[in-house]
Amino acid sequence: MISITKCELCPRRCGVERTKQAGFCGAGSRARVALVSLHKWEEPCLTGSDGRGAGTVFFSYCNLRCCFCQNHEISHEGRGIEVTDERLAEIFLEQQARGAATLDLVTPTHYVPEILHALELARAKGFHLPVVYNSGAYETQETIEALHGQVDVFLPDLKYADEASAREYSLAPDYFAVATQAIAAMYEQVGPLQFAADGQLKRGVIIRHLVLPGHRHESMRVLDWIHETFGDKVQISLMNQYTPMYRAAEHKGMGRRLTTFEYQSVVDHALELGITHCYVQQGRTADTKFVPHFDGSGVRAE
């Protein structure tokens, strides 16, 4: 049974009684939500064939400490509004009423007990959207097991292959070992990709990887692991949108954007491996205009 009492929801296992004080991540006893929106920039198989958008629910705080986080206002600083489980269920239903293609739960790990309760309440009132669990993959096996039967699509990051990178940029030296085990558990739950006739992903795992400046060979090792482990049974989303935000410039080599050569060499490696289920980005995506405005829209009762 997972709980916020003596919290061990994530690999930090900080053991905090979150009804009395915040955990390592910053979260307390209630879910905090920063933005509810129809997001048209998610992967195409999540936004609907007509591009209406994924129904994103951006949760505040995070169990990682990424120095380059574009969502640092909410992940590090906790900007957002606390909601009851009942209000969270209403938000899920409102996203469905807006025509969202999916319910996209962004950075949900530290609120899994509240989310599970809210899903139960929402489904009792007719909620039926596919549920997307969009996380940094820094997860415990117990938390992933608690999601069994509740999630249709897992959307984890796989940020690093090297301990040194994970330690310096996210304060999580065990990241690769933990994240790869978590992703394997996600795949065990939902299995290989299942697409609808219109191209929407009904069930499966999408693994995101953001190529970092100066780390193209590390990115290639990430792709190696994915391909060796899953073959073409998962979708990969290979991103070139790194933008040196937040405290990135304090770290050597991280204060610049990615070069075309760096990204293309990683794409070429994916092709050499024979990977076919892979989204790539074209053009200039490293721009702050793609960062959402976390103004609390959609969180308050409408």
Backbone hydrogen bonds, N-H to C=O, Kabsch-Sander energy under -0.5 kcal/mol:
donor,donor_aa,acceptor,acceptor_aa,energy
6,K,4,I,-0.6
7,C,4,I,-0.7
7,C,16,V,-2.9
8,E,3,S,-0.7
13,R,10,C,-1.8
15,G,7,C,-2.5
18,R,4,I,-2.3
18,R,16,V,-1.1
20,K,17,E,-2.2
21,Q,17,E,-1.8
23,G,27,A,-2.0
26,G,23,G,-1.1
28,G,30,R,-0.5
31,A,83,V,-0.6
33,V,81,I,-2.7
34,A,58,F,-3.0
35,L,58,F,-1.0
36,V,297,S,-2.6
37,S,56,T,-2.0
39,H,37,S,-0.7
39,H,54,A,-3.1
40,K,38,L,-0.7
42,E,39,H,-0.6
46,L,43,E,-2.5
47,T,43,E,-0.6
47,T,44,P,-0.8
51,G,48,G,-1.9
53,G,47,T,-2.7
54,A,39,H,-2.5
55,G,102,T,-2.6
56,T,37,S,-1.3
56,T,54,A,-1.7
57,V,104,D,-2.6
58,F,35,L,-2.8
59,F,57,V,-0.7
59,F,106,V,-2.3
60,S,32,R,-2.7
61,Y,74,I,-3.1
62,C,25,C,-0.9
62,C,75,S,-0.7
65,R,170,S,-1.4
67,C,169,Y,-2.4
69,C,66,C,-1.4
72,H,69,C,-1.1
74,I,71,N,-1.7
75,S,71,N,-2.7
76,H,72,H,-1.6
77,E,72,H,-2.0
78,G,74,I,-0.7
79,R,73,E,-2.2
81,I,33,V,-2.5
83,V,31,A,-2.8
88,L,84,T,-2.2
89,A,85,D,-2.2
90,E,86,E,-1.7
91,I,87,R,-2.2
92,F,88,L,-2.0
93,L,89,A,-2.0
94,E,90,E,-2.6
95,Q,91,I,-2.2
96,Q,92,F,-1.7
97,A,93,L,-2.3
98,R,94,E,-1.7
99,G,96,Q,-1.3
100,A,95,Q,-2.1
101,A,53,G,-2.5
103,L,130,P,-2.9
104,D,55,G,-2.1
104,D,102,T,-0.7
105,L,103,L,-0.8
105,L,132,V,-2.7
106,V,57,V,-2.3
106,V,104,D,-0.8
107,T,105,L,-0.6
107,T,134,N,-2.9
111,Y,108,P,-2.6
112,V,109,T,-1.4
115,I,111,Y,-2.7
116,L,112,V,-2.7
117,H,113,P,-1.8
118,A,114,E,-2.5
119,L,115,I,-2.7
120,E,116,L,-1.9
121,L,117,H,-2.2
122,A,118,A,-2.7
123,R,119,L,-2.8
124,A,120,E,-1.4
125,K,122,A,-1.5
126,G,123,R,-1.5
127,F,122,A,-1.9
132,V,103,L,-3.4
132,V,130,P,-0.5
133,Y,153,V,-2.6
134,N,105,L,-2.5
134,N,132,V,-0.8
135,S,133,Y,-0.8
135,S,155,L,-1.0
139,E,137,A,-1.6
140,T,9,L,-0.7
144,I,140,T,-1.9
145,E,141,Q,-2.5
146,A,142,E,-1.7
147,L,143,T,-0.7
147,L,144,I,-1.1
148,H,145,E,-1.6
150,Q,147,L,-2.6
151,V,147,L,-0.9
152,D,131,V,-2.0
153,V,131,V,-2.3
154,F,204,G,-2.1
155,L,133,Y,-3.1
157,D,135,S,-1.6
158,L,208,R,-2.2
166,A,162,D,-2.0
167,R,163,E,-2.5
168,E,164,A,-2.4
169,Y,165,S,-2.8
170,S,166,A,-1.5
171,L,167,R,-1.1
172,A,166,A,-2.0
175,Y,172,A,-2.2
178,V,174,D,-2.4
179,A,175,Y,-3.6
180,T,176,F,-2.4
181,Q,177,A,-1.4
182,A,178,V,-2.3
183,I,179,A,-2.8
184,A,180,T,-2.0
185,A,181,Q,-1.9
186,M,182,A,-2.2
187,Y,183,I,-2.5
188,E,184,A,-2.1
189,Q,185,A,-1.4
190,V,186,M,-2.0
191,G,187,Y,-3.0
193,L,233,K,-1.1
194,Q,203,R,-2.4
196,A,200,Q,-3.2
199,G,196,A,-2.0
201,L,45,C,-2.2
202,K,194,Q,-3.1
202,K,200,Q,-0.6
203,R,194,Q,-1.4
204,G,152,D,-1.8
206,I,154,F,-2.7
207,I,235,Q,-3.2
208,R,156,P,-2.7
208,R,206,I,-0.6
209,H,237,S,-2.6
211,V,209,H,-0.6
211,V,239,M,-2.3
215,H,212,L,-2.0
219,S,215,H,-2.1
220,M,216,R,-1.9
221,R,217,H,-1.6
222,V,218,E,-1.9
223,L,219,S,-2.2
224,D,220,M,-2.3
225,W,221,R,-2.2
226,I,222,V,-2.2
227,H,223,L,-2.8
228,E,224,D,-2.7
229,T,225,W,-2.1
230,F,226,I,-2.8
231,G,226,I,-0.5
231,G,227,H,-1.6
233,K,230,F,-1.8
235,Q,205,V,-2.6
236,I,277,H,-2.4
237,S,207,I,-2.7
238,L,236,I,-0.5
238,L,279,Y,-2.7
239,M,209,H,-2.9
239,M,237,S,-0.7
245,M,243,T,-2.2
247,R,67,C,-1.8
248,A,245,M,-2.0
250,E,247,R,-1.4
251,H,248,A,-2.2
254,M,251,H,-2.3
258,L,242,Y,-0.5
263,Y,259,T,-2.0
264,Q,260,T,-2.8
265,S,261,F,-2.4
266,V,262,E,-1.2
266,V,263,Y,-0.5
267,V,263,Y,-2.2
268,D,264,Q,-2.9
269,H,265,S,-1.5
270,A,266,V,-1.9
271,L,267,V,-2.0
272,E,268,D,-2.4
273,L,269,H,-1.9
274,G,270,A,-0.7
274,G,271,L,-0.8
275,I,270,A,-2.2
278,C,276,T,-1.7
279,Y,236,I,-3.2
281,Q,238,L,-0.6
285,T,283,G,-1.0
287,D,285,T,-1.9
290,F,287,D,-1.8
291,V,288,T,-1.7
294,F,292,P,-0.8
295,D,293,H,-2.0
296,G,34,A,-1.9
299,V,296,G,-2.1
300,R,296,G,-0.7
